[in-house]
Amino acid sequence: MRYPQGGGLTAERQQFREELRLKAAERFAQGEASSVIAKALRVNVRSVQRWRQKWDEDGRRALRSQGPASLPRLSQEQFAQLEAELAKGPAEHGWEDQRWTLARIITVIGRRPVEPGSPSRTKPDSPRRRRTRRPGHSAAGPRWCGSAAAPVDGSPSPR
């Protein structure tokens, strides 16, 4: 399954992709064209070209798997807690119908207590939030200082 809990490929799929890259490396050494290798391995030619470039720079070692792209955001314990909360159903969490939506799941996650030692959630006045807003804009939208149609000298605008 792609994007299990934390994202990226499963360990089995990573292993499979690494084996493909190493098979391609054997063919690079034999001097085969990228298009021939791509067709034989049933992958995109551009992927083979990227692999060949890495192989040229650093050999077979460059084609080895680097591990998962990111670590899961939830520990196994936290994931089990979330599953237990979701198993209770939306009605238990205050919604009238029995549908889980992404927004509702995010709300349930947001309601869970912050554990000591874990990173805190982003607060509205945190530096991270302040950086995302442009000067002259609030969370509600831009502040307008006047009408763009009104001339500066105060005379009525020609229409």
CORSUL-V217234 format. One record per helix or strand of 3 or more residues. SS is the DSSP state (a for helix, b for strand). FROM is the first residue (numbers start at 1). TO is the last residue. If there is no record, write none. Layout:
# CORSUL-V217234
SS/FROM/TO, SS/FROM/TO
This chain:
# CORSUL-V217234
a/11/30, a/34/41, a/45/58, a/60/63, a/76/87, a/91/93, a/102/111, a/127/132
